Amino acid sequence: MKKTFKLIVLFVLLLSVVTGCSNGGDIAGDAGITDTGSSSNVIVSTEGSGEVTKAEQDQTTTKLIAAAAEGHDFSHWEGDLSGTNNPEYIDNTSPKEVTAVFEAEDENDTGETDENGVFKLINSWGEGWGAFNDGSHYISYEAAIANNLDLYLIAPRDQYQPEALAVFEIEAASREDVEISFETAEGEKKLYPTDAPYDYDGSMNYIEANYKAGDSAFPDSNLVLDISSLLPISGEITFTINNSGTSDIFLNNWEIEEYSDYPGGPDNTYSANLSSEKIGAGSSKSFTMKITVESSVSAQALSSSGLDRYVRDYTEADWRSRREKNIRAQSNSSSSDANFGRGLKELSAEEMKDALESGIVKTLDSTTLADDEIKVAGEANLDHSASQHFPPVGNQGTEGSCASWSTVYYMLGFYQARDQDWDLSAASVSGVDQSGLMSPDFIYQLVNDGQDGGSYYTDNLMMLANIGAASWAEMPADDSEYLSWGSEAAWRTAAAHRVEYPIYYLQINNYTDIEAVKDLLDQGYLLSAAIDSTQYTASGIWTVSNYSDPYLDHANTVVGYDDGYQSRVEEISIK
């Protein structure tokens, strides 16, 4: 049976207990609300056995705390709130109606989830690391709930082939001084997106990547950018370079290549016939070509996955929970593991709010996910790392590239291998065809600000959607070097290895969220978890007694679960 979690609320301004009904709202407290509200504007009812306490948090916000009756669990909110957060917060400056839904434990517990169950995580500290000597660590469902585990995921872009590439060479002393964009009458594509790629939704507003590649010179070779999302093009395409630096830069080459069977040779190549075109310090310059390139349905398909049907609004509880998280980013943060890098930069509450309001990140609704009947009856465990399509456990070394290892090497690598049916079942990186592995360094070195100081999930995933990742064969991981952008061949392989927009986010707060994560894994997704690298245990399993108050500095990849674990490590059926 699941444990009942009791909440004690201290120092409230107004306290009342109600029974009765509910649903979602804006992010209160930071939405520009100036009118004074009242908790009397919030009408709460219940469905099932339980009660809701209302606490007036401030002049515009009411805090709702759901407490289930004996033998019941809180499930979710309905009405002007949605989701599974408990407590939850709602704007009280206008009338709201909210329902708290409670379910009997025997109804809510289908036998698929046990309080002693675990998720399996894969680290990037080598195949021999950890208590099980296979790069894995586990976190119990209860520990994931108690610590509000943050999870991110992306959807694969299966069977994708680019149809138009922009090939260009820029001579510049500083990457951070240069902005690059390609524009047609129908849309725009940038090297560093200040908005999502045009093939997601050009009508939405987006924010730029937090970090670029720092104050390093452009490589002395061509860069290659997939511009298939701008097709069809019948007329002018404009290449604009903005130089915000104090030194002149030069465009030495610009071509457009058209493909019908990538990575075979181009069907047509259009050249601007340029030679050392100068863009003066503090100025911009545009170059135009007239071309005709058609498009297939696959290239023009909007980039949106089936996960969009599970999206919910970001709420005040999400906002407040994130403000309370301990966030740090450093390459090495524990003397006991000084040879291993970390480097996760988690978004602050303000940054996450911007990312969510812009559309870069979307929050998944666990209630809707958990209602999907994905699992085959009787199955109680799953392990994607046992698949022939899962990459060998890798080692980031001392580099702060954990977010890139999780999102690029493991997540994208698994999706690409499954899509192409590549067999990656080997004990080490050297044992497989390295053209089938994805390079974490290719993305990390695009977003690390020119220093080995870690990176954000959002930056990694935006660049995976916008550019793609090179293969390991073209750009092997190297923790002694963190500046290079890779060869022209690396950029060409990246064009075929892209993911969908947007980035999805889910926080584990209760067993409904546990079921939702299991459903995502059942559907074939991997997730990346923000964790505290200083709290790894000799037992190999995090529980509520040995994992608490985490400082989020490292990324691990969630690859599976086991409902049958009953307190002994050797009984875990995930191998």
N, C-alpha and C positions, 0 to 999 in steps of 0.2 A: 504494500500500500504506500501511497505517496505521503510524505510528511506535510502537515499543515503549518504554514508559516504565519506567525502572528506579528502584527505591526503595532507598535506603541508610538503614539504621536504626542510630543511634548510641546509646551509653549504655543498653543494655537490661540488665535484671537477669537475664533468662534467655533463651537463644536456642536454637531448635531448628528443623530443617527437616524437613517431612513431605511425603509424597505420599499422597493418599487422598481424603474426602466431607463437606457443611455446611448451616446455616439460622439465624434471628433471635432476639432477646432483648430484655429490658428495657433501659431507659436506665441502664446501670451507673454507679457512681461517685456517683450522686445519688438512688438509689432506697431509701435507708435500710438498705442491706445492712451488717451488722456482722460477720458471720462471715468468718474468713480463708479464702480459697480457694487454688487452685493451678492452674497451666496444665495440669497432668496431668489435670484434670477435663475438658479440652476435647479431644475426639477429632476430628482433622481428616483428611479424605481429599480426593482430587482426581478430577475427571472431565475427561479430556483431558490435554494436555501442559503441565505447569507444576508449581510447588511452592509451598508455604505456609510462611512463617516464623512461629513463635509467640514473642512477646515478653511476659513478665509485666510489665504496666504498673504494677500496684500489687497490694495484697493481695486485691482482689476482681475485677480486670479483666485480661484477656489481649488483647493486640493481635495481630491476624492480618494478615500482609502477603502478598498473592498475587503471584507473579512468573511470567509466562508464558514458555514455552520459545520458542526461535527459530521464527518462522513461525506463532505463536499469539497470541491475545489473551485476557486475563481477561474473562469475561462477567458472572458473578454468583455469589452465594452461595445455597446451599440448606440445608435442614435447620433447625437452630436459629438460623440467620441468614437474612436475605433482602436483596435490593437489590444495588446495584452499587458501593457504597463500597469503596475500597481505598486505604489500610488500613481495617480494620473492628475493632471492639472488642466483647468479649462477657464477660458475667458468668461468672466461673470458680468460684463458690462451690457449684455443683452440677454434675452430669454434663451435658455438652453434646456434640452431634454436628453437625459442620459439613462441608459439601462446597463446595469451590471449583471452579467450572465454567470450563474453558478451551475455546476454539474455535479451529480453524485459521483463519488469515486469509482463505483463499479461501472458507471456509464462512461466516465472519462478515461478510465484505465482499460484499454482494449487488450491488455496482455502484451502489447508491442513495446511498451516502455516500462522499465523498472527503475526504482530510485537508485539502484546499484549499478545502472548501466553506465557506459563510458563512450566518449568519442575518441577516435584514434587521430593523432596528429603526427605529421612528418616534419622533422627539422631539417636544416640545411648545414649541419655540422659534420657530415661524413657518414658513410654507411656503417661504420663501427661504433658510432656514438650511442650513448644512452644505456639504460638498464637492460634493454633487450638486444643490444649490439646490432640494431638494424635501423638506427636513425629515428625511431619512433618514441613518442611519449603519449600518455593518455590523460584525459580529464574527465572526471565523473560528471554525470548530469547535474548532481547537486552542486558541485563546485562551479560548473558553468553558470548555473542560476545564481548562486550566491555572489559571484563576481561579475555578473552582467556581461558575459563574454561578448565582445564585439566581433562581428563576422562580415566579410566582404566577398562578393562574387561577381563574375562576369560570365556572359554567355558566349559560346563559340560561334564563329562565323564559318560554318561548314561548307565544303566544296567551293570555296572562294578562289577566283582567279582574276587578277588585275587585268584591265583592258587598255589602260593608258598610263604611261609613266612619264613624269617630268625628270629629265636628266640635266644636271647643271653643276658647274664648278664655281665656287666663290673664293676669292682670295681676301681674307680679313684676319686681323690680328686678334680680334675678340669676338667670340660667338654671341656674347650677351648684348653686343651693340647692333646686331643685325636682325631685322624682321623680314620674313619671306612670305609672300602670298601669291597664289595663282587665282585669277578671276575671269569668269565668263559672264555672259548676260544672265545666266541662270544661278550662279553661286560662286563660292569662294572656298579655297583650301589653303591652310597655312601650315608651315613646318611645326611651329608651336601653336596649337589651337587656342585662340582667345574665345572660341566657341567650339561646339561639337563639330565633327566632320559634317559636311553638307548633306551626306547621305543619311544622317539621323533625322534632324528636323531643323531646317534653317530658320524657322519662325521663333525658336526658343532663344532665350538669353543665357549666356554661359560665362563662366569666369576662366581666366587663364591659368596655366600651370603655375604652381607656387615657385618652382625653380626650373631653370634651364640648364645650360651646360657650362656656365661660368666664363671667366676671363681667359679662355684658351683660344688658340688660333683655329680657323677652319682647316680641315684636312686638305692636303694637296691632291685630292682626287675628286671624282664626281660624286655628288649625292643623288639619290634616286627617291622620288616621292610618288606614291600611287595617287593619281588624280582621277581614277575611274568614276568617282562620285560626281564629277562635273559633266559627264557624258549625257546625252550626245552633244558634241560641239560642231557647229557649222558656222564658222565665222571667226571672230577674234578671241584669242586667249591672251591675257595680260599678265606678265610676270613683274611684280613690284618688289623692289628691295629698298628698305628703309635703313639708313645708316645713322644711328643716334650717337656714334662715337666721335672721337676727335681726330681720327686718321681716315684717309681715303681707303675705300675697298674697291674690288674689281670683280666683275662678272666675266669669266673666261670662256664659258660655254653654256648653251641652252638648247636642248632638243626635246621633242615630244615623240615618244615611241608608242605605236598602236599594236595591240596583240589580240589574237583570236585563240591562241593555245599556249598560254604562259606555263612554264618558263621557256618555251621554244623561242626562236628568233622573232623579232618584230615584223609585222606585215608591212608597216610603213614607218618611216622616220622623217619627222619634220625638223629642220634646223633653222635657227635664227641667224646663223653665220656671224657670230659675235667673236670679238677678239679684244680682251682686256678693256672692257667698257667700265669706265670709272664712275663710282658713286661717291661724291664728295662728302667730307665730314659734315655731319649734321644735316644731311639732305636725303632725299629719296629719288628714285628713278624708276620708270616703268618701261618695259619692253613688250612689244606686241607681235604675235604671229597670227596668220590666218590659216586655219586648218579645218579639215572635215573628218571627224571620227564618230562613228555610230556607237551604239551600245546594245548589249544584250540585256534581257530581263534580270539576270543574276547580278550584273554590275550595278544596275539601277535600283535594285530592291532596297527598300528602306531598312535601316539597321535597327530592328526592334525584335526582341525575343519574346517567347511565350511568358516570360516572367512578369511582363507588364500587367498581366491580369491579376497579379498578387500585390500590387503596389498600394500603399496607404499614405495618408498625410503624416508628416512629421509633427509631433505634438510637443506640448510644454514639458511633459514628463521626459521625453527623449532629450530635450534641450537641457533640463536641469540635471539629468543623469550624466550627461557628457561633461557638464561643468564640474562635476564632482570627481571625474576620473583623474588618476595620476598619470601624466603623460611626460615621457622623456625620450630622447633620441641620442644615442651615443654608440660608437662602434664597439667599444669594449666597456662593459659595466660591471664585471665581476672578476675579482682576482682569481677565483677558483676556475674560471673558464677563460683565461686571458688570451688563449689562442683562437678564440672564436669571435666573429663579428656579430653585431646586432644591427641597429641602424633604423628601426621603424620610427617614422615621424607621424604620429597620429594627429589628425585635425583637432584643433581646439573647438569648443562649443560654437564660437563665432564663425570659424572657418567652415565647420560642418553645416551650420545654418545657411551660409552663403552657397555652399555646394548643393544643398537640397533645394533651396529656393531657385537656383539657377537651372536645375534639372540634370546636373552632372551625376548626382547621386540620388537614388530613389530608395525609400524605405519599404521593405517587404512586410506584408500583413500575414502574420503567423496563423491567424485564425482561418483565413482562406486557404493557405497552404496545407494546414493540418487536416482540413476537411477533404482534401483530395485523396482518393483511394489509389495510391500508387503501388504499395507493397503487395507482393504475393503472400497470401495467407500463410502463416506459420513461420515466415522468415523473421529472425530476430537479430541478424547481424549482416554487415556489409563491409567490404574492404576494397576500395578502388586501387590501393597500392599493390594488391596482389595481381592486378590485371597486367597482361603483356604490354599494354599501352601506357603504363605508368613509368615515368623515367626512373633510372637508377637513383638511389639517394645520393645527393650531391653535397659538396662542401664549399661554402662561401669563403672559407679561410678567415682572415682577420678583417676583411672588407665589410663595411656597413651596408651591405646590399641585400639584407634579408627580405625586404618587400619585393624586390625584383626576383629573387629566387622563388618565392612563394607564388607570385602572380605569373611570371614569365616561364621559368624553368618547369615548375610543377603543374600549375593550372593550364596555361596555354600549351605546354608540352604534352600533357595528357589529352587535351582536346584535339590537337593536331594529329597525334599518333592514332587516336581512335578514328578520326575522320579519314585518315589515309591508310589505316590498317598497318601501321608500322609496328614491328615487334621490338620492344625496348626491354625485354625481360633479360636483364643481365645484372650481375652483382655490382658493377661499377660503370662509370661513364666510358671508360676505355673499352668496355666489352660490347658496345653497340655501334651501329652506324651513326656517327655524330652529325650527319646531315638531318637526322630525325630528332635531334635534341634542340631545344630553344636556348638562346644565349641570354642569361640574365644581365650580363655586362652591357649588351647593346642598349637596353633600355636604361639601366642604372646610370650609364655615362651620358645619357641625354638629359637626365633630370637631377643630377647630384650637385648642381651649382659649381662644378669644377673643383669639388673637394670631397674627400671620403667622409661625409658626415651623415649618411643615411638618406632616406627618401620617403615620400608620402605614397600611400596606396593610390590616391586619386591621380597623382602625376604619372605613376607607372601605368595605370589602367587607361588613362586618357591617351598616352602615347602608343599603347598597344592597339587601341581602336583607331587612332589617326595614322600611324606609320606601320605598326607591326614589329615583329622581332626577328632578328637574323638567326640563322642556324648556328649551333655550336661549332660546326665544321668551319664556318666562315669567320666566327669570332668567339674563340674559346674563352671561358671565364678565367680571369687572372687577377688575384687579389693584390698583386704588387703594382697594378696599373689601373687608374680609374678615370683617365681623361680622354682616351682615343674614341673616335666615333666609328671606327671600323672602315673597311675597304668598300669600294663600289659594289663588289660582289656581295658583301654583307647587307647593304641597303637593298640590293635586288632581291635577295631571299626574304627580307623582311616584308616586302610588298605582298607576299602570298600568305603571310602568317599574322592575320589581324583578328580582332575580336569585335563583338557587338558593343554598341552603346545602349544604355548608360551603365553606370556602376551601381550595383545593388548592395544594400546594407541591412543587417538584421542584428538585433541585440537580444541575447537570451535572458529572459526575466522569469520564466516559469515553464511548466511542462508542455504547454501549448507551443512555446517556442522550440522546445526540444523536438517535438513531433514535426514541426515545420522544417527544422534542419535535417532531420532524417528523411523527410520527403524530398528535399532538394538533393540529397545524396542519392536517394533512390532514382531520381530523374536523371542522374548522371553528372551532376555538377560537383565541383570541388569548391571549398570555401577557404578563405584565408583568415586566420584568427590572430588578433592582437593580444600578445601575452607578455608576461614578465620573465625575462630570461634568467634572472637571479634566483628563481624559486624552483628550478628543476630538482626533482627528488631522486634519491637512490632507488626508490621503489619503482620509479617509472610511471607513477600514477598520481595525478593531482586529486585531492579530496578536499572537503571543507575544512579539514584539520591541518592541511599542509600547504594550502594555496589561498592567500587572502590579501586584500588591500594591494593588488598588483600595480606596479609601475609599468606602463605599456611601452616597451622598447624593442620588441622583437616580433617577427611574423612567422607563424607556423601554418601548415596546410592541413585542413580537416579532410581526411580521406575515407573515413568510415565510422561505424558505431557498433556496439555490442550491448544488447539489452540483457544478456545472460550472465554478465559478470557478477559474482556473488562474494567478493571480498578477497579472493586469492588470485594473485597475478597469473598463475599457471592455468587458471580456468578461463582466461580470456580466449574466446574462439576466433578473434581476429589474429591472424598470423602474418 
